[in-house]
Amino acid sequence: MATKCKKLAFALILTCCTSIHMLIGQDLDSIAIENTYPWCIVAYDSLERSPKERIELIKEIGFNKYAYDWRDEHLDDTITELKLATEYNIEIVSVWLWLNAKRDSLNSLSDANQRIMSIVESLNLKTTFWVSFSGNFFENLSQDTSVEKATELVDFIAKKANSIGCQVALYNHSGWFGNPMNQLEIIRALPDHDLGLVYNFHHAHQSIDDFPSITKAIAPYLVAVNLNGMQRNNQKILTLGKGEHEKRMIFELQKQGFNGPWGILGHVAESDVEKILRENLEGLMLLQK
């Protein structure tokens, strides 16, 4: 009887230890730099690099992919930057598209958003628009009305993107539209558009505890994940490897079959973006040891 009890106790301890290892001691699948891309490096760079300087930096660090963010003041240089990326054999995995109800509406894009789509079309660039909407589209609306409105807006954008050979992925920024569960409702309402999801760690601090269930739901639709160090103190931007939760979150994504591409953030306005990118890449390497 004592022997059986000891065996049972040992089995329970082994099970407990295995569970703990699964939670905090996971080994990540290797993430090579070839399967990463820089994100938020145009509007966040204290050196305010020119398009040529930025593309040369991307190539020097070792990236072969690039996700292009922009602000209105960058539009005059956009066509130059995207052409240079092509010349340097850098794949443009995405172009940012942010809609605000003060400037954009159903069936009518702002001048800036229309211009960025026209530039992409003129270059015959086949890419994915990462689309997100300001919360002012959904103020004081019920859940059902918000879903209906968002579905109409995404349908409009997706038709424009598809007409020039591009795709659309929904980007979790903030507010109602930033909730991936709401985005899933939109995707399911528009099956003909083959919509994807982009998941951003730096907009997901409120979801750290629920991340395993969220990952399981969104994994079939993920086209990209932007990484960030993750702490519960809501520090928005943190170097990879400096947080307590990003390794577990990456592990959950890999467990559900997502294997990249992975975004490496700039997103620190007062710093040289080269320094921020290299620190994040170093942090990613540490997470894999």
Secondary structure as UniProt FT lines:
FT   HELIX           2..24
FT   HELIX           33..35
FT   STRAND          36..39
FT   TURN            46..47
FT   HELIX           51..61
FT   STRAND          65..68
FT   HELIX           72..74
FT   HELIX           75..87
FT   TURN            88..89
FT   STRAND          91..99
FT   TURN            101..103
FT   TURN            106..107
FT   HELIX           111..122
FT   TURN            123..124
FT   STRAND          128..133
FT   HELIX           135..137
FT   TURN            139..140
FT   HELIX           143..163
FT   TURN            164..165
FT   STRAND          167..171
FT   TURN            175..178
FT   HELIX           180..189
FT   HELIX           191..193
FT   STRAND          196..200
FT   HELIX           201..203
FT   HELIX           205..207
FT   TURN            208..210
FT   HELIX           211..218
FT   HELIX           219..221
FT   STRAND          222..226
FT   TURN            232..233
FT   TURN            240..241
FT   HELIX           246..255
FT   TURN            256..257
FT   STRAND          262..265
FT   TURN            269..270
FT   HELIX           273..287
//
